[in-house]
Amino acid sequence: MRISSAYAFESSLSNLQRRQAQLTEAQTQLTSGKRVQRASDDPSAAAAAERALARMARAEAQGRALDASRNAMTLTEAALGDAGEMLQQARELLVRAGNGSLGDSDRAIIAQNLQGLRSDLLAVANRDDGSGRYLFGGQGSDTPPLRDTPAGVVYDGSSGQALGAGGESTPMSVDGRAAFMAAPDPANPGATISVFDMLDTAVAGLMTTGQTSAQVAQITSTAMGRLDAVAASVSSWRSRAGEALNRADAQSERFAQARLDAQTERSNAEDLDMLEAISDFQNKQTGYDAALKTYSLVQRMSLFDYLK
């Protein structure tokens, strides 16, 4: 069989170009650290990497929602703690007011202190999380959820609890009506009492002049009984906020593990085995060098070179 010089040149050039392309591809993989550069490189691995990437994005989104919930519940727990301290101060004032040796003016000063605590409690109940969301706005409120009126404090929020966008329950707020205005009334079984109404009633009673010691004792005793019920309700909601924080810690660990698993799966699907890749690159580089030398030899094998 006769092989022409043109065929030999074309064959050598084709092999040279093929080896050069293989060497370039190996070099690209080494510099990027990725075995799969395009879906056509390995469709199955590329699909697995995309699924893992989607799970990573979902876990990160859940993590962001959880962080927002943790921040809201941390602020809520602190606010309820402040409210509990204020109620303790109010109780101490009521105990002092029950002293039979005090006069009307002394009780009026105590009543004014109770009014100050009431204002502070209302401010606590209308706290936000720093981004415009009210901690006790329930399912949502564009304005402070508790509003003071001549008839008393009313709740303008939406009853219930706002939840984050994550896959698991991540509370973003607390129902302010339930936390501050729905404590069981010990004086009326089955009825509820608002912390603000309780303080308003106590203040009105202490501001009334000319009362006997027995009347004052009755006012302070009733007020303290209701205050204790309100304080227990606030403490219960504070415990719920603490439980939400504990759940958030557990959820955070699960989301972090899910993100790590997805990262591992993606790495297994598309990352490069560096030791194997370096060895493969060296082999292809050697083959390319051999192809170059072969081509240079073939170029000198033309009949015209012998006729010179």
HUMOGI-V407712 format. One record per residue. N is the residue number from 1. RES is the residue in three letters. PSI is psi in radians with two decimals (none if undefined). NEAR is the number of other C-alpha atoms within 8 Angstrom. D_CENTER is the distance of its C-alpha to the mean C-alpha in Angstrom with 2 decimals. Layout:
((N;RES;PSI;NEAR;D_CENTER) (N;RES;PSI;NEAR;D_CENTER))
This chain:
((1;MET;2.31;2;76.52) (2;ARG;2.29;3;76.50) (3;ILE;2.12;6;73.27) (4;SER;2.78;6;73.44) (5;SER;-0.64;8;72.20) (6;ALA;-0.72;6;69.89) (7;TYR;-0.74;8;68.18) (8;ALA;-0.72;10;67.73) (9;PHE;-0.81;11;66.20) (10;GLU;-0.71;8;63.82) (11;SER;-0.77;8;62.77) (12;SER;-0.72;12;62.15) (13;LEU;-0.70;9;60.18) (14;SER;-0.77;8;58.04) (15;ASN;-0.67;9;57.25) (16;LEU;-0.78;12;56.49) (17;GLN;-0.68;8;54.02) (18;ARG;-0.77;8;52.32) (19;ARG;-0.62;12;51.93) (20;GLN;-0.73;9;50.67) (21;ALA;-0.72;8;47.97) (22;GLN;-0.70;9;46.94) (23;LEU;-0.72;12;46.86) (24;THR;-0.73;8;44.75) (25;GLU;-0.75;8;42.24) (26;ALA;-0.67;11;42.08) (27;GLN;-0.70;9;41.64) (28;THR;-0.73;8;38.76) (29;GLN;-0.72;13;36.99) (30;LEU;-0.75;12;37.54) (31;THR;-0.56;6;36.22) (32;SER;-0.40;6;33.04) (33;GLY;0.16;9;32.48) (34;LYS;2.29;10;31.99) (35;ARG;-0.60;9;34.47) (36;VAL;1.86;11;33.43) (37;GLN;-0.63;7;33.74) (38;ARG;2.76;7;34.34) (39;ALA;-0.52;9;33.94) (40;SER;-0.33;5;37.71) (41;ASP;-0.74;7;37.69) (42;ASP;1.56;9;36.25) (43;PRO;-0.70;8;35.00) (44;SER;-0.81;6;33.74) (45;ALA;-0.68;10;31.75) (46;ALA;-0.71;13;30.41) (47;ALA;-0.72;9;29.20) (48;ALA;-0.69;11;27.53) (49;ALA;-0.68;13;25.79) (50;GLU;-0.70;9;24.55) (51;ARG;-0.72;8;23.19) (52;ALA;-0.69;12;21.40) (53;LEU;-0.68;11;20.01) (54;ALA;-0.71;8;18.70) (55;ARG;-0.64;11;16.97) (56;MET;-0.78;12;15.43) (57;ALA;-0.69;8;14.15) (58;ARG;-0.75;8;12.79) (59;ALA;-0.67;12;11.04) (60;GLU;-0.69;10;9.55) (61;ALA;-0.73;9;8.45) (62;GLN;-0.64;12;6.97) (63;GLY;-0.69;12;5.24) (64;ARG;-0.72;8;4.06) (65;ALA;-0.67;12;3.50) (66;LEU;-0.68;14;2.41) (67;ASP;-0.72;8;2.00) (68;ALA;-0.73;10;3.60) (69;SER;-0.74;13;4.93) (70;ARG;-0.71;11;5.84) (71;ASN;-0.78;9;7.30) (72;ALA;-0.74;12;9.00) (73;MET;-0.55;15;10.32) (74;THR;-0.79;11;11.51) (75;LEU;-0.65;10;13.33) (76;THR;-0.77;14;14.59) (77;GLU;-0.70;12;15.95) (78;ALA;-0.71;8;17.62) (79;ALA;-0.75;11;19.08) (80;LEU;-0.56;13;20.50) (81;GLY;-0.74;10;21.88) (82;ASP;-0.72;9;23.60) (83;ALA;-0.70;11;24.95) (84;GLY;-0.68;11;26.34) (85;GLU;-0.68;8;28.11) (86;MET;-0.68;10;29.61) (87;LEU;-0.59;10;30.89) (88;GLN;-0.71;9;32.48) (89;GLN;-0.70;8;34.20) (90;ALA;-0.67;10;35.39) (91;ARG;-0.72;10;36.85) (92;GLU;-0.67;8;38.71) (93;LEU;-0.68;11;40.14) (94;LEU;-0.66;12;41.29) (95;VAL;-0.73;9;42.96) (96;ARG;-0.66;7;44.76) (97;ALA;-0.44;14;45.77) (98;GLY;-0.07;10;47.43) (99;ASN;2.06;7;49.95) (100;GLY;-0.28;8;53.27) (101;SER;-0.15;4;54.70) (102;LEU;2.60;8;52.43) (103;GLY;-3.13;6;53.84) (104;ASP;-0.72;11;52.53) (105;SER;-0.67;6;51.50) (106;ASP;-0.75;9;49.53) (107;ARG;-0.54;12;47.64) (108;ALA;-0.67;10;47.04) (109;ILE;-0.73;8;45.33) (110;ILE;-0.69;12;43.10) (111;ALA;-0.68;13;42.33) (112;GLN;-0.67;9;41.33) (113;ASN;-0.67;9;38.94) (114;LEU;-0.65;12;37.44) (115;GLN;-0.67;11;37.06) (116;GLY;-0.72;8;35.19) (117;LEU;-0.64;10;32.78) (118;ARG;-0.76;10;32.37) (119;SER;-0.71;8;31.43) (120;ASP;-0.69;8;28.90) (121;LEU;-0.68;10;27.38) (122;LEU;-0.68;9;27.18) (123;ALA;-0.69;8;25.38) (124;VAL;-0.74;11;22.81) (125;ALA;-0.32;12;22.38) (126;ASN;0.34;12;21.80) (127;ARG;2.63;11;19.15) (128;ASP;3.09;9;16.30) (129;ASP;0.17;11;12.95) (130;GLY;-0.19;5;14.60) (131;SER;0.28;5;13.70) (132;GLY;-0.08;7;16.14) (133;ARG;2.21;11;14.30) (134;TYR;2.34;14;16.32) (135;LEU;-0.59;16;14.98) (136;PHE;0.55;14;17.95) (137;GLY;0.07;17;18.40) (138;GLY;-2.27;16;18.03) (139;GLN;-0.07;13;17.37) (140;GLY;2.46;10;17.68) (141;SER;2.28;13;20.11) (142;ASP;-0.23;6;21.23) (143;THR;2.88;4;23.32) (144;PRO;2.24;12;23.17) (145;PRO;-0.46;13;23.15) (146;LEU;2.22;13;26.00) (147;ARG;2.32;9;29.26) (148;ASP;2.25;7;32.38) (149;THR;2.90;7;35.62) (150;PRO;-0.47;4;39.23) (151;ALA;-0.04;4;38.84) (152;GLY;-3.10;8;35.73) (153;VAL;2.33;10;31.96) (154;VAL;2.71;8;30.67) (155;TYR;2.05;9;27.22) (156;ASP;-0.10;9;26.43) (157;GLY;3.10;14;22.92) (158;SER;2.08;10;22.32) (159;SER;2.50;10;22.46) (160;GLY;-2.75;8;19.73) (161;GLN;2.27;11;15.98) (162;ALA;2.43;11;13.46) (163;LEU;2.64;10;10.94) (164;GLY;3.04;12;7.97) (165;ALA;0.04;7;9.37) (166;GLY;3.00;11;8.42) (167;GLY;-0.44;5;11.58) (168;GLU;2.90;4;11.15) (169;SER;2.00;7;11.18) (170;THR;1.65;13;7.99) (171;PRO;2.42;12;9.85) (172;MET;-0.19;13;9.30) (173;SER;3.07;16;12.87) (174;VAL;2.61;14;16.06) (175;ASP;1.86;14;19.52) (176;GLY;-0.57;16;21.50) (177;ARG;-0.80;9;24.77) (178;ALA;-0.61;8;24.22) (179;ALA;-0.63;12;23.01) (180;PHE;-0.25;14;25.84) (181;MET;0.29;12;28.49) (182;ALA;0.64;10;29.05) (183;ALA;2.55;14;30.22) (184;PRO;2.31;11;33.27) (185;ASP;1.97;12;36.47) (186;PRO;-0.40;8;38.75) (187;ALA;-0.31;6;41.75) (188;ASN;1.56;7;41.21) (189;PRO;2.31;7;39.99) (190;GLY;-0.29;6;37.76) (191;ALA;2.92;7;36.96) (192;THR;2.81;10;33.95) (193;ILE;2.47;13;33.87) (194;SER;2.49;11;31.71) (195;VAL;-0.57;11;31.13) (196;PHE;-0.71;11;32.51) (197;ASP;-0.67;10;35.54) (198;MET;-0.79;12;36.23) (199;LEU;-0.68;12;36.36) (200;ASP;-0.74;9;38.39) (201;THR;-0.73;9;40.90) (202;ALA;-0.74;12;41.20) (203;VAL;-0.79;12;41.72) (204;ALA;-0.70;9;44.34) (205;GLY;-0.71;9;46.13) (206;LEU;-0.45;15;46.31) (207;MET;-0.28;10;47.48) (208;THR;2.24;8;50.40) (209;THR;2.84;6;53.56) (210;GLY;0.39;5;56.56) (211;GLN;2.67;7;54.83) (212;THR;2.90;6;56.29) (213;SER;-0.66;7;54.62) (214;ALA;-0.70;6;54.19) (215;GLN;-0.73;8;52.45) (216;VAL;-0.72;14;50.06) (217;ALA;-0.66;10;49.38) (218;GLN;-0.71;8;48.62) (219;ILE;-0.85;11;46.20) (220;THR;-0.62;13;44.27) (221;SER;-0.80;9;44.33) (222;THR;-0.74;9;42.92) (223;ALA;-0.72;13;40.26) (224;MET;-0.62;10;39.17) (225;GLY;-0.77;9;39.00) (226;ARG;-0.66;13;36.71) (227;LEU;-0.70;12;34.66) (228;ASP;-0.66;8;34.19) (229;ALA;-0.73;12;32.96) (230;VAL;-0.77;14;30.48) (231;ALA;-0.65;11;29.30) (232;ALA;-0.67;8;28.87) (233;SER;-0.78;11;26.74) (234;VAL;-0.72;13;24.47) (235;SER;-0.65;11;24.29) (236;SER;-0.76;8;23.43) (237;TRP;-0.56;10;20.43) (238;ARG;-0.68;12;19.36) (239;SER;-0.65;9;19.68) (240;ARG;-0.69;8;17.52) (241;ALA;-0.69;12;14.68) (242;GLY;-0.68;11;15.40) (243;GLU;-0.66;8;15.46) (244;ALA;-0.65;12;12.02) (245;LEU;-0.68;11;10.85) (246;ASN;-0.72;8;13.19) (247;ARG;-0.63;8;11.93) (248;ALA;-0.66;12;8.35) (249;ASP;-0.76;8;10.39) (250;ALA;-0.73;8;12.45) (251;GLN;-0.67;9;9.97) (252;SER;-0.70;10;8.60) (253;GLU;-0.70;8;12.34) (254;ARG;-0.73;8;13.07) (255;PHE;-0.69;12;10.78) (256;ALA;-0.70;10;12.26) (257;GLN;-0.70;8;15.64) (258;ALA;-0.70;11;15.43) (259;ARG;-0.71;12;14.73) (260;LEU;-0.74;8;17.60) (261;ASP;-0.72;8;19.85) (262;ALA;-0.69;12;19.46) (263;GLN;-0.72;11;20.26) (264;THR;-0.75;8;23.23) (265;GLU;-0.71;11;24.49) (266;ARG;-0.72;14;24.37) (267;SER;-0.75;9;26.18) (268;ASN;-0.55;7;28.75) (269;ALA;-0.65;10;29.41) (270;GLU;-0.21;12;29.98) (271;ASP;2.80;11;30.28) (272;LEU;2.45;10;33.76) (273;ASP;1.83;7;35.72) (274;MET;-0.71;8;36.92) (275;LEU;-0.80;6;40.02) (276;GLU;-0.68;7;41.18) (277;ALA;-0.69;12;40.47) (278;ILE;-0.75;9;42.47) (279;SER;-0.74;8;45.34) (280;ASP;-0.69;9;45.31) (281;PHE;-0.72;11;45.32) (282;GLN;-0.69;8;48.25) (283;ASN;-0.74;8;50.16) (284;LYS;-0.58;11;49.66) (285;GLN;-0.71;9;50.68) (286;THR;-0.75;8;53.83) (287;GLY;-0.66;9;54.57) (288;TYR;-0.72;12;54.16) (289;ASP;-0.74;8;56.54) (290;ALA;-0.67;8;59.05) (291;ALA;-0.68;12;58.81) (292;LEU;-0.77;9;59.55) (293;LYS;-0.70;8;62.60) (294;THR;-0.74;9;63.79) (295;TYR;-0.69;12;63.56) (296;SER;-0.59;8;65.52) (297;LEU;-0.71;8;68.22) (298;VAL;-0.61;11;68.44) (299;GLN;-0.49;8;68.97) (300;ARG;0.07;7;72.17) (301;MET;0.27;8;73.59) (302;SER;2.55;9;74.93) (303;LEU;-0.55;6;78.71) (304;PHE;-0.47;6;79.12) (305;ASP;-0.59;8;78.16) (306;TYR;-0.39;6;81.14) (307;LEU;-0.16;5;83.48) (308;LYS;none;4;82.89))
